[in-house]
Amino acid sequence: MAQTVWSQLMLVVSDVPASSTFYCELLGFDSGHGGDEYEQLTHDGEIIMQLHHDRPDDDHTALLSDDGARGNGVIAWFEVADFDAAVQRARALGARIEGEPQINPNAKQSELWLRDPDGYLVVIAGPSEYRPRS
């Protein structure tokens, strides 16, 4: 059956260009929109995630809770083919790393847990045997 649903994670961030640079350098994404208020990050021509500034605007309802808390209970999880290189990129970016890379015995894949510039928890995971890629 053909795929009929696609994920496009959107994060509310304080500095769209800085977050765009972080994710582009960490994961090899491309800027698909650019700008100070909104960004579409793409990979191989497909939108993977969106970034939106944290200031109120006329286009949306509130994007943050009244207390401004971000990401409580949200983990941005990315499976990558080049896990070891992604770990090196995270270190080169100076990302706040939550622990050394390790293998998750349940998912059977390598994982690195880190924080993005806004404090969102991000997981970079290596290929999983549960989801073989061709």
HELIX and SHEET records of a PDB file:
HELIX    1   1 VAL A   16  LEU A   27  1                                  12    
HELIX    2   2 PHE A   83  LEU A   93  1                                  11    
SHEET    1   A 4 LEU A   9  VAL A  13  0                                        
SHEET    2   A 4 GLU A  46  HIS A  53  1                                        
SHEET    3   A 4 TYR A  38  HIS A  43 -1                                        
SHEET    4   A 4 ASP A  30  SER A  31 -1                                        
SHEET    1   B 4 ILE A  75  GLU A  79  0                                        
SHEET    2   B 4 LEU A 121  ALA A 125  1                                        
SHEET    3   B 4 GLN A 109  ARG A 115 -1                                        
SHEET    4   B 4 ARG A  96  ILE A  97 -1                                        
SHEET    1   C 4 ILE A  75  GLU A  79  0                                        
SHEET    2   C 4 LEU A 121  ALA A 125  1                                        
SHEET    3   C 4 GLN A 109  ARG A 115 -1                                        
SHEET    4   C 4 GLN A 102  ASN A 104 -1                                        
END                                                                             
